[in-house]
Amino acid sequence: GVSYKAVVFEESGVLLPAPHRTATEWEARSCIPAGTVQQAALSGGENSLSLQYSRGELTAVEFLQELGQQCFEIANVRVPVHSFLWDLIRKEVRKQLPVMAEAAQCIRAEGLQTALLGHSLCLGHGERLLPLDQQHFDVVVESPQEGVPRPNPGIYKLCLERLGVQPQESILLDSSSQNLEAAAQLGMKIVKVDDPAAALKELETHLGFPLQGFVPYTRSVRPGMEIPKDHLQKYLEDVLGAHPTAPLELRQFDHGESTRSYLVKFGGRLLVLKKEEEPPSGPSGPFVPREYRVLKALAEAGVPVPPLLALCEDRSILGSPFLLLEHCAGRIHRAAS
């Protein structure tokens, strides 16, 4: 299969919903004739306001001005389009944006790059409309600043050049068929975003790892480092006295030499499992039991450490000794400095 190195997220329609999608409910509440906003946004074919906006040819301010004028001509009534846009953002971004942002974090945790294709969604005073931490992205390309509107293939070439990857090593998420066609002609893999959840499922199949359940410093379990979930599930049920209905989920911390560290989602709890390496010959070293004893002594002395849950030296469970403790969020320092 193809080994992908980067995923490119379009801003409008992927991180932000397309402008006309929640218009029906808003029109009913605002006493605006049904279909006014959608007609205003979509009429005009390839030159419709919606497509101009998604291609980055209109800023949010220009889009709102044009949309208000079109609505007035259609319905012969002044339409508070600013109210519509903010209603859209409040309602839809709460659902869509966190899901996509988490996907971007999962992608980067696997060592792939991410890029954001934006078009300066600002509403006066330079305030950015998209409430997104751009640190989720290795590269951010703004169409107006580059002078290359989508679906001009040049914007994708520029993005790929800055990522340092070939088209066939990248995937584009976009809601515009026109944009996707231009990217596909370059050789990029494309995923159309009509329903965000369905699009992310499709992206998971291409990438081969989950795009939810992100916890800092973790990634999907590396090949060859899997542990038997059924054995662990039974052990946790016995030790913790809980029987959650949701399946047990595993991620792996991206550090550790003499031990393997896993994040375990068991019901509503996040646990850390530290397991001995399995050397090709001879017994495992005493790293895990020794760490357990040190942590236990520190806890008894009043030193803050994550709550210890269990030490298991029965090799029939996971093949080597392991300890369990509660997960505590924090920062992992990779160097003494």
C-alpha positions as CSV (number, residue, x, y, z in Angstrom):
1,G,0.0,0.0,0.0
2,V,0.9,3.7,-0.3
3,S,2.9,5.2,2.6
4,Y,1.4,8.6,3.2
5,K,3.5,11.4,4.7
6,A,1.0,14.3,5.0
7,V,-2.6,15.2,5.3
8,V,-4.0,18.5,4.1
9,F,-7.1,20.0,5.7
10,E,-9.2,22.6,3.8
11,E,-10.6,25.2,6.1
12,S,-14.1,25.9,4.8
13,G,-16.3,22.8,4.8
14,V,-13.8,20.7,6.7
15,L,-12.7,22.6,9.8
16,L,-15.6,25.1,9.4
17,P,-19.0,23.9,8.1
18,A,-20.1,25.1,4.6
19,P,-22.0,28.4,5.1
20,H,-25.5,27.3,3.9
21,R,-25.9,24.0,5.9
22,T,-27.7,25.3,9.0
23,A,-29.6,28.0,7.2
24,T,-33.0,26.3,7.3
25,E,-33.4,26.4,11.1
26,W,-32.0,29.9,11.4
27,E,-34.4,31.2,8.7
28,A,-37.4,29.7,10.6
29,R,-36.3,31.4,13.9
30,S,-35.5,34.7,12.1
31,C,-38.8,34.8,10.1
32,I,-36.9,34.8,6.8
33,P,-38.6,33.0,3.8
34,A,-37.4,29.4,3.7
35,G,-34.6,28.8,1.2
36,T,-33.4,32.4,1.0
37,V,-29.9,31.9,2.3
38,Q,-29.3,28.8,0.4
39,Q,-30.5,30.3,-2.9
40,A,-28.4,33.4,-2.2
41,A,-25.3,31.3,-1.4
42,L,-25.6,28.7,-4.2
43,S,-27.1,30.5,-7.2
44,G,-24.6,31.4,-9.9
45,G,-23.1,28.0,-10.5
46,E,-19.3,28.0,-10.4
47,N,-19.4,31.8,-9.5
48,S,-21.8,31.3,-6.6
49,L,-21.0,33.1,-3.4
50,S,-20.5,29.8,-1.6
51,L,-17.9,28.5,-4.0
52,Q,-16.1,31.8,-4.2
53,Y,-15.9,31.8,-0.4
54,S,-14.7,28.2,-0.2
55,R,-12.1,28.9,-2.9
56,G,-10.8,31.8,-0.9
57,E,-11.9,34.5,-3.5
58,L,-14.0,36.2,-0.9
59,T,-13.1,37.1,2.7
60,A,-15.7,36.5,5.4
61,V,-16.5,40.2,5.4
62,E,-17.0,40.3,1.6
63,F,-19.0,37.1,1.7
64,L,-21.4,38.5,4.3
65,Q,-21.8,41.8,2.4
66,E,-22.6,40.0,-0.9
67,L,-24.8,37.4,0.9
68,G,-26.9,40.2,2.6
69,Q,-27.4,42.0,-0.7
70,Q,-28.4,38.8,-2.5
71,C,-30.8,37.8,0.3
72,F,-32.4,41.3,0.1
73,E,-32.9,41.0,-3.7
74,I,-34.5,37.5,-3.3
75,A,-36.7,38.1,-0.2
76,N,-37.2,41.9,-0.4
77,V,-36.3,42.0,3.3
78,R,-33.2,42.8,5.2
79,V,-31.5,39.7,6.4
80,P,-29.1,39.9,9.5
81,V,-26.5,37.7,7.9
82,H,-24.0,38.4,10.7
83,S,-26.4,36.8,13.0
84,F,-26.6,33.8,10.7
85,L,-22.9,33.3,10.4
86,W,-22.3,33.5,14.2
87,D,-25.2,31.1,14.8
88,L,-23.6,28.8,12.3
89,I,-20.2,29.0,14.0
90,R,-21.5,28.6,17.5
91,K,-23.6,25.5,16.6
92,E,-21.5,23.7,14.1
93,V,-17.9,24.4,15.1
94,R,-18.5,22.9,18.5
95,K,-19.3,19.6,16.8
96,Q,-17.0,19.7,13.7
97,L,-13.9,21.6,14.8
98,P,-12.9,19.5,17.9
99,V,-13.3,16.3,15.9
100,M,-11.1,17.5,13.1
101,A,-8.5,19.1,15.4
102,E,-8.2,15.8,17.3
103,A,-7.7,14.0,14.0
104,A,-4.9,16.4,13.1
105,Q,-3.2,15.6,16.5
106,C,-3.5,11.9,16.0
107,I,-1.9,12.2,12.5
108,R,1.0,14.2,13.8
109,A,1.5,11.7,16.7
110,E,2.2,9.0,14.1
111,G,5.0,11.1,12.6
112,L,3.0,12.4,9.6
113,Q,2.8,16.1,8.7
114,T,-0.4,18.2,8.5
115,A,-1.2,21.3,6.6
116,L,-4.1,23.9,6.7
117,L,-5.3,25.5,3.5
118,G,-7.0,28.7,4.7
119,H,-8.3,31.9,3.3
120,S,-8.1,34.5,6.1
121,L,-11.5,34.1,7.7
122,C,-11.6,37.3,9.6
123,L,-14.4,39.5,10.8
124,G,-13.0,43.0,11.3
125,H,-10.0,44.1,13.4
126,G,-8.0,41.2,12.1
127,E,-9.8,38.8,14.5
128,R,-9.6,35.3,13.0
129,L,-13.0,33.5,12.7
130,L,-11.5,30.0,13.1
131,P,-10.8,29.3,16.8
132,L,-8.1,26.8,16.0
133,D,-4.6,26.4,17.5
134,Q,-2.5,26.5,14.3
135,Q,0.2,24.5,16.1
136,H,-1.8,21.5,15.1
137,F,-0.4,22.1,11.6
138,D,3.1,22.0,10.3
139,V,2.3,24.2,7.3
140,V,-0.4,26.9,7.0
141,V,-1.1,28.3,3.5
142,E,-3.5,31.3,3.1
143,S,-4.8,31.7,-0.5
144,P,-5.2,35.5,-0.4
145,Q,-1.7,36.0,0.9
146,E,-0.3,33.8,-1.8
147,G,-2.5,35.2,-4.6
148,V,-3.5,31.7,-5.7
149,P,-7.2,31.0,-5.3
150,R,-8.5,27.4,-5.3
151,P,-9.0,25.3,-7.4
152,N,-5.8,26.6,-9.0
153,P,-3.5,23.6,-8.8
154,G,-0.7,26.0,-7.8
155,I,-2.0,26.3,-4.3
156,Y,-1.6,22.5,-3.8
157,K,1.8,22.5,-5.4
158,L,2.9,25.3,-3.0
159,C,1.5,23.4,0.0
160,L,3.2,20.2,-1.0
161,E,6.5,22.0,-1.6
162,R,6.4,23.4,1.9
163,L,5.6,20.1,3.3
164,G,8.4,18.5,1.3
165,V,6.3,15.6,0.0
166,Q,5.2,14.3,-3.3
167,P,1.5,14.5,-4.4
168,Q,1.1,10.7,-4.1
169,E,2.3,10.8,-0.5
170,S,-0.5,13.2,0.5
171,I,-4.2,13.2,1.2
172,L,-6.5,16.2,0.9
173,L,-9.8,16.6,2.8
174,D,-12.2,19.1,1.2
175,S,-15.9,19.5,0.7
176,S,-15.6,21.1,-2.8
177,S,-15.7,18.7,-5.8
178,Q,-14.0,21.3,-7.9
179,N,-11.1,21.6,-5.5
180,L,-10.8,17.8,-5.1
181,E,-10.7,17.3,-8.8
182,A,-7.8,19.7,-9.2
183,A,-5.9,18.0,-6.4
184,A,-6.6,14.5,-7.8
185,Q,-5.2,15.6,-11.2
186,L,-1.9,16.4,-9.4
187,G,-1.9,12.9,-7.9
188,M,-3.1,13.6,-4.4
189,K,-5.4,11.1,-2.7
190,I,-8.7,12.9,-2.0
191,V,-11.4,12.5,0.7
192,K,-14.7,14.4,0.2
193,V,-16.1,15.8,3.4
194,D,-19.9,15.8,3.3
195,D,-20.3,14.2,6.7
196,P,-17.2,14.7,9.0
197,A,-17.5,11.4,10.8
198,A,-17.8,9.4,7.6
199,A,-14.9,11.3,6.0
200,L,-12.7,10.5,9.0
201,K,-13.6,6.8,8.8
202,E,-12.5,6.8,5.2
203,L,-9.3,8.7,6.1
204,E,-8.6,6.0,8.8
205,T,-8.8,3.3,6.2
206,H,-6.2,5.1,4.1
207,L,-3.8,5.8,7.0
208,G,-4.3,2.6,8.9
209,F,-4.6,4.1,12.4
210,P,-7.4,5.6,14.5
211,L,-8.1,9.3,14.5
212,Q,-9.8,9.7,17.8
213,G,-8.8,9.1,21.5
214,F,-5.8,11.3,21.3
215,V,-3.8,11.8,24.5
216,P,-0.5,13.9,24.4
217,Y,2.7,11.9,24.0
218,T,0.8,8.8,22.7
219,R,0.4,7.2,19.3
220,S,-1.3,4.0,18.0
221,V,0.4,0.8,19.2
222,R,3.4,0.0,17.0
223,P,3.4,-3.2,15.0
224,G,5.0,-6.1,16.9
225,M,4.2,-4.4,20.3
226,E,0.6,-5.4,20.6
227,I,-0.7,-6.9,23.8
228,P,-3.6,-9.3,24.2
229,K,-6.6,-7.1,24.9
230,D,-8.8,-10.0,26.0
231,H,-6.3,-11.1,28.7
232,L,-5.9,-7.5,29.9
233,Q,-9.6,-6.9,29.9
234,K,-10.2,-9.9,32.2
235,Y,-7.3,-8.9,34.5
236,L,-8.6,-5.3,34.9
237,E,-12.2,-6.5,35.6
238,D,-10.8,-8.8,38.3
239,V,-8.4,-6.2,39.9
240,L,-10.6,-3.1,39.6
241,G,-14.0,-4.8,40.1
242,A,-15.5,-3.0,37.1
243,H,-17.2,-4.4,34.0
244,P,-17.5,-1.5,31.5
245,T,-19.6,-2.1,28.3
246,A,-17.3,-0.1,26.0
247,P,-14.4,-2.1,24.6
248,L,-10.9,-1.6,26.0
249,E,-8.8,0.9,24.0
250,L,-5.0,1.0,23.8
251,R,-2.5,3.6,22.7
252,Q,1.3,3.6,23.2
253,F,3.5,6.3,24.7
254,D,6.3,7.3,22.3
255,H,9.1,7.0,24.9
256,G,10.6,4.2,27.1
257,E,13.5,1.9,26.5
258,S,13.7,-0.9,29.1
259,T,9.9,-0.9,29.4
260,R,6.9,-0.4,27.1
261,S,4.3,2.1,28.2
262,Y,0.7,2.0,27.1
263,L,-2.3,4.2,27.7
264,V,-5.3,2.1,28.5
265,K,-8.9,3.4,28.3
266,F,-11.0,1.2,30.5
267,G,-14.5,2.4,30.8
268,G,-14.3,6.0,31.9
269,R,-10.8,5.6,33.3
270,L,-7.4,6.3,31.8
271,L,-4.7,4.0,33.1
272,V,-0.9,3.6,32.3
273,L,0.5,0.2,31.9
274,K,4.2,-0.3,32.0
275,K,5.4,-3.6,30.8
276,E,8.8,-5.3,30.7
277,E,10.5,-5.7,27.3
278,E,10.6,-9.3,26.1
279,P,14.3,-10.2,25.4
280,P,14.9,-12.9,22.9
281,S,16.4,-15.1,25.5
282,G,16.7,-15.2,29.3
283,P,14.4,-13.8,31.9
284,S,13.2,-10.2,31.8
285,G,15.2,-7.7,33.9
286,P,13.7,-6.5,37.1
287,F,12.8,-3.0,35.9
288,V,9.0,-3.1,36.4
289,P,9.0,-4.6,40.0
290,R,11.8,-2.2,41.0
291,E,9.9,0.8,39.6
292,Y,6.8,-0.3,41.4
293,R,8.7,-0.5,44.7
294,V,10.3,2.9,44.2
295,L,6.9,4.5,43.4
296,K,5.3,2.8,46.4
297,A,8.0,4.0,48.7
298,L,7.7,7.6,47.4
299,A,3.9,7.5,47.8
300,E,4.2,6.3,51.4
301,A,6.7,9.1,52.1
302,G,4.2,11.7,50.9
303,V,5.8,12.4,47.6
304,P,3.3,13.2,44.8
305,V,3.2,10.2,42.4
306,P,0.4,8.8,40.2
307,P,-1.8,6.4,42.2
308,L,-0.5,2.9,41.9
309,L,-3.1,0.2,41.1
310,A,-1.3,-3.1,40.8
311,L,1.9,-5.0,40.0
312,C,1.5,-8.3,38.1
313,E,4.4,-10.7,37.8
314,D,2.3,-13.5,36.4
315,R,3.7,-14.0,32.9
316,S,0.7,-15.9,31.7
317,I,-1.3,-12.6,31.5
318,L,0.7,-10.5,29.1
319,G,4.0,-12.5,28.7
320,S,6.1,-10.4,31.1
321,P,5.7,-8.4,34.4
322,F,3.7,-5.1,34.2
323,L,2.5,-2.5,36.6
324,L,-0.7,-0.3,36.5
325,L,-1.2,3.2,37.6
326,E,-3.7,6.0,37.1
327,H,-2.9,8.4,34.2
328,C,-1.9,11.9,35.3
329,A,-1.7,14.5,32.6
330,G,1.5,16.5,32.5
331,R,4.7,17.2,30.5
332,I,7.2,14.7,29.6
333,H,10.8,16.0,29.6
334,R,12.9,14.2,27.0
335,A,16.2,15.8,28.1
336,A,17.7,17.0,31.4
337,S,17.8,20.6,30.2
